[in-house]
Amino acid sequence: MKIEYVHEPDDLQCGQAVLAMLLNKDVRQLADELDNHRETTLREMKETLRKGGFIVSDERKQVSRRDELPELCFLSLETPRCWHWSLYHAGVFYDPEHGIMDDFPEAARKYYWEVRLREE
């Protein structure tokens, strides 16, 4: 899987940006499809990915180090400003606010949900 980085259009659309990266869609189009241009919920994240052909774990797992992460997951991070959605794939963080990174953005608490492509 190849991830094309998407920067969040505004401070409230990190979830839409993560979904756009995974589903290979335009972030504004995705927000229109969701009818949501503000914060996304966990339910929206999971339902949208599942409809898009992904298997998403039901279990939220706490993480502290990068080497604890699965190959592909989306993250919920308690950053200094707010709770924030981010994406991790194959050793790289694709953060809608901070860009492409080698490690987590600054966060007090970090959780993830594993994501896999559904087998055809």
VENGIUR-V448000 format. One record per backbone hydrogen bond with DSSP energy under -0.5 kcal/mol. CO is the residue of the C=O (numbers start at 1). NH is the residue of the N-H. If there is no record, write none. Layout:
BEGIN
co=<CO & CO>
nh=<NH & NH>
END
This chain:
BEGIN
co=<2 & 3 & 10 & 13 & 14 & 15 & 16 & 17 & 18 & 19 & 20 & 20 & 26 & 27 & 28 & 29 & 30 & 31 & 31 & 41 & 42 & 43 & 44 & 45 & 46 & 47 & 48 & 49 & 50 & 53 & 54 & 55 & 61 & 65 & 66 & 71 & 72 & 73 & 74 & 75 & 75 & 76 & 77 & 77 & 78 & 82 & 84 & 86 & 87 & 88 & 89 & 92 & 92 & 93 & 93 & 94 & 94 & 95 & 96 & 99 & 101 & 109 & 110 & 111 & 112 & 113 & 114 & 116>
nh=<4 & 5 & 13 & 17 & 18 & 19 & 20 & 21 & 22 & 23 & 24 & 25 & 30 & 31 & 32 & 33 & 34 & 35 & 36 & 45 & 46 & 47 & 48 & 49 & 50 & 51 & 52 & 54 & 53 & 118 & 56 & 116 & 112 & 68 & 69 & 90 & 115 & 88 & 113 & 77 & 86 & 111 & 79 & 84 & 108 & 79 & 77 & 75 & 94 & 73 & 92 & 89 & 94 & 95 & 101 & 87 & 96 & 99 & 8 & 95 & 93 & 78 & 63 & 76 & 61 & 74 & 57 & 55>
END
